[in-house]
């Protein structure tokens, strides 16, 4: 049981970090687009 828990935890943590980093990148891109739209408007 313990071995399975140890194997599952690191991968789930890594997956969550990847999701968060992708989300951060998307929000940064959206902020950039919004700033450019405001300049153009």
ZAVEX-420912 format. One record per residue (C-alpha): x negated, y, z; residue number from 0. Coordinates in Angstrom, 3 decimals. Layout:
BEGIN
@east=X; north=Y; up=Z; num=NUM
...
//
This chain:
BEGIN
@east=0.000; north=0.000; up=0.000; num=0
@east=-2.725; north=2.477; up=0.930; num=1
@east=-4.668; north=1.880; up=-2.289; num=2
@east=-1.589; north=2.679; up=-4.393; num=3
@east=-0.963; north=5.919; up=-2.496; num=4
@east=-4.570; north=7.003; up=-2.987; num=5
@east=-4.342; north=6.301; up=-6.728; num=6
@east=-1.024; north=8.135; up=-7.151; num=7
@east=-1.868; north=11.301; up=-5.232; num=8
@east=-4.819; north=12.640; up=-7.242; num=9
@east=-3.062; north=12.217; up=-10.579; num=10
@east=0.116; north=13.913; up=-9.370; num=11
@east=-1.954; north=16.800; up=-7.949; num=12
@east=-3.824; north=17.166; up=-11.239; num=13
@east=-0.572; north=17.113; up=-13.229; num=14
@east=0.883; north=19.833; up=-11.012; num=15
@east=-2.241; north=21.964; up=-11.423; num=16
@east=-2.037; north=21.578; up=-15.202; num=17
@east=1.646; north=22.577; up=-15.188; num=18
@east=0.877; north=25.634; up=-13.061; num=19
@east=-2.034; north=26.691; up=-15.258; num=20
@east=0.083; north=26.325; up=-18.418; num=21
@east=2.819; north=28.390; up=-16.789; num=22
@east=0.303; north=31.084; up=-15.821; num=23
@east=-0.967; north=31.243; up=-19.400; num=24
@east=2.573; north=31.579; up=-20.731; num=25
@east=3.432; north=34.386; up=-18.320; num=26
@east=0.212; north=36.221; up=-19.243; num=27
@east=1.058; north=35.926; up=-22.946; num=28
@east=4.596; north=37.180; up=-22.302; num=29
@east=3.288; north=40.170; up=-20.344; num=30
@east=0.959; north=41.001; up=-23.238; num=31
@east=3.809; north=40.769; up=-25.759; num=32
@east=6.085; north=42.935; up=-23.639; num=33
@east=3.387; north=45.621; up=-23.316; num=34
@east=2.877; north=45.647; up=-27.081; num=35
@east=6.623; north=45.888; up=-27.704; num=36
@east=6.896; north=48.834; up=-25.320; num=37
@east=4.053; north=50.609; up=-27.146; num=38
@east=5.712; north=50.000; up=-30.502; num=39
@east=9.121; north=51.118; up=-29.207; num=40
//
